[in-house]
Amino acid sequence: MLKSPGGEKAGEIREFLRGAGYTAEELTRRFHNTDPPIPGTPRWFRIEAETESDSLSDALVRWFFLGTLPAVPEAVPTELRSSFMDFGVLDDSGRPTVQWVPFGSDWIVSDRWVDKSDPDPNFPEDPVIGVGPAAVHLHRFTTRESAATVLDLGCGGGVQTLDLLDTANRVVASDLSRRALDFARFNLAFNRPDDVERVEFLCGDGLAPVEDRTFPKIICNPPFILTPSAPVSVASEELLDGLCRRFIRDGAQRLDEGGVLQMILEWVEIEGTSWQDRIATWLKDLSCDAWLLHANHQAPISYVETRVRELDPLGAEDDLGSRFRNWVQYFRSNQVSAIHGGLLWLRKRTPGRNWIRFEDLEGEMAGPSSTEVLDLLRRFDLLDPGHSANPSSDLADPWNERVLELPLRVAQPIRRQTGETIGGDGARSAFVRLDIGSGFRRTVTVDPEIAEFLMRFDGSQPARDVIDGFVRHAGGPEAEIRKEVGRVSRLLFEKGFLTDA
Ligand SMILES: C[S@@+](CC[C@H](N)C(=O)[O-])C[C@H]1O[C@@H](n2cnc3c(N)ncnc32)[C@H](O)[C@@H]1O
């Protein structure tokens, strides 16, 4: 049982962990990232082999990153161990009861991985998941506008909650699991003792705990893993991706006008349909603008292969082979042809016609991306015919009517690589790959002439004049060239390679 520490004690221990080098920077330097390794994997054994010294930092890694019982080095003061026992992160015999991993400037408690070889396998019904890739991606995608009260839906151990406190006055953190809320309370009290009063914890299913309220912002990392019946309760009981659908549709109802929901999700593609079809029906009639960034897709059998082991250390008790076969059969019987993953942004906008964009995430969310995401969203509004404060003055095609009048220039810095493709007949064609962005990195691959054309945008004249100049200079069928050059220029603007700022 975790016991939230008092502010002063928490401050001392944070200082201590920092001083001992048990920090995100140090773990990243030593082990490439802060993802705790899955027991029994080469990464786990490697980290074990690299933390054999009797230094304090190695002891902390072994306790709280690997989940083993280190020989307690001299360097660990008795007082520190008893504080850990008081908090409940070590049991009475000095064994770790949780994972406790640095993330950013915080330390996040979650359930530790337990497998059958553990001397005391104690499988919780509803394990609280640590900071995994999904939480990190949502965190990077989250935009940082200031807001009065933000909802963290399915808050788990409160990773997003802590982050939201930097921009929101208050956070409502809700979860179905009481254990998760206990972990979130601990993480809040330990890392941000001064902000405890700014968070309201609510227990319940989906949006039910807030059914009479609306929010300017909702953040959600739902339990999206698509399992037939979870060996542990990390997935919803609802068929396939039904829980994501419900959270999106119910979440949209709980947004203020202009309010934004941001979420990471997975969904299925059903045989004979496209990857957009299913999501399109979810987004219909919500009175929301929507931007879905499609990040990945997998064949059902590859998905099962990847996921089936991930659940093991969380306490899977059944046989791996039968779980694998049942899972594959589940997808087959539901005609699932692929599983897709991505990031969704929704904004409530009742008047006018809403825009919905489906895009492939060409590039990656390599770091915090708020500024870049907000800049792209501003462009989408600028290009949207139905998006205007005064609907009667809507432009038929804002790209032609409004954006082409802007003195666009090349955004900086752009990275550029050149390459060549060689066809079966030996024919060679050159290409240029451009990429931009520090957090949200975007790429385009274009002909070398287009890359040169891009450099003509220097902000000295309206975009229309730059395009006209190029068309005259290019020679050939003017209408065709103008159309193609217009299309590419628009794409470069939408992706942020051209800017009006
Ligand atoms: C993947 S975890 C996300 C934790 C955290 N938000 C993060 O980003 O790391 C999903 C959380 O959703 C919660 N959950 C599952 N079903 C739910 C439901 N029907 N209503 C509310 N929360 C639910 C789980 O208990 C779990 O804590």
The ligand as an SDF file (V2000), in Angstrom:
LIG
                    3D

 27 29  0  0  0  0  0  0  0  0999 V2000
   -2.8520    3.0790  -20.9000 C   0  0  0  0  0  0  0  0  0  0  0  0
   -3.3560    3.5500  -19.2970 S   0  0  0  0  0  0  0  0  0  0  0  0
   -3.0080    5.2790  -19.3870 C   0  0  0  0  0  0  0  0  0  0  0  0
   -2.3750    5.8470  -18.1750 C   0  0  0  0  0  0  0  0  0  0  0  0
   -1.9030    7.2920  -18.2840 C   0  0  0  0  0  0  0  0  0  0  0  0
   -2.9550    8.1900  -18.7350 N   0  0  0  0  0  0  0  0  0  0  0  0
   -0.6790    7.4280  -19.1800 C   0  0  0  0  0  0  0  0  0  0  0  0
   -0.7340    8.1570  -20.1710 O   0  0  0  0  0  0  0  0  0  0  0  0
    0.3320    6.8010  -18.8830 O   0  0  0  0  0  0  0  0  0  0  0  0
   -5.1170    3.5070  -19.4620 C   0  0  0  0  0  0  0  0  0  0  0  0
   -5.8820    3.7850  -18.1880 C   0  0  0  0  0  0  0  0  0  0  0  0
   -7.2840    3.7500  -18.4950 O   0  0  0  0  0  0  0  0  0  0  0  0
   -7.9720    3.1940  -17.4010 C   0  0  0  0  0  0  0  0  0  0  0  0
   -9.2750    2.6700  -17.8610 N   0  0  0  0  0  0  0  0  0  0  0  0
   -9.5530    1.4640  -18.4200 C   0  0  0  0  0  0  0  0  0  0  0  0
  -10.8610    1.3740  -18.7310 N   0  0  0  0  0  0  0  0  0  0  0  0
  -11.4170    2.5460  -18.3390 C   0  0  0  0  0  0  0  0  0  0  0  0
  -12.7440    3.0460  -18.3770 C   0  0  0  0  0  0  0  0  0  0  0  0
  -13.7290    2.3340  -18.8890 N   0  0  0  0  0  0  0  0  0  0  0  0
  -12.9570    4.2930  -17.8860 N   0  0  0  0  0  0  0  0  0  0  0  0
  -11.9450    5.0300  -17.3710 C   0  0  0  0  0  0  0  0  0  0  0  0
  -10.6800    4.5910  -17.2990 N   0  0  0  0  0  0  0  0  0  0  0  0
  -10.4090    3.3750  -17.7840 C   0  0  0  0  0  0  0  0  0  0  0  0
   -7.0360    2.1090  -16.8900 C   0  0  0  0  0  0  0  0  0  0  0  0
   -7.3260    1.8150  -15.5440 O   0  0  0  0  0  0  0  0  0  0  0  0
   -5.6740    2.7600  -17.0900 C   0  0  0  0  0  0  0  0  0  0  0  0
   -5.2580    3.4070  -15.9320 O   0  0  0  0  0  0  0  0  0  0  0  0
  1  2  1  0
  2  3  1  0
  2 10  1  0
  3  4  1  0
  4  5  1  0
  5  6  1  0
  5  7  1  0
  7  8  2  0
  7  9  1  0
 10 11  1  0
 11 12  1  0
 11 26  1  0
 12 13  1  0
 13 14  1  0
 13 24  1  0
 14 15  1  0
 14 23  1  0
 15 16  2  0
 16 17  1  0
 17 18  1  0
 17 23  2  0
 18 19  1  0
 18 20  2  0
 20 21  1  0
 21 22  2  0
 22 23  1  0
 24 25  1  0
 24 26  1  0
 26 27  1  0
M  CHG  2   2   1   9  -1
M  END
$$$$
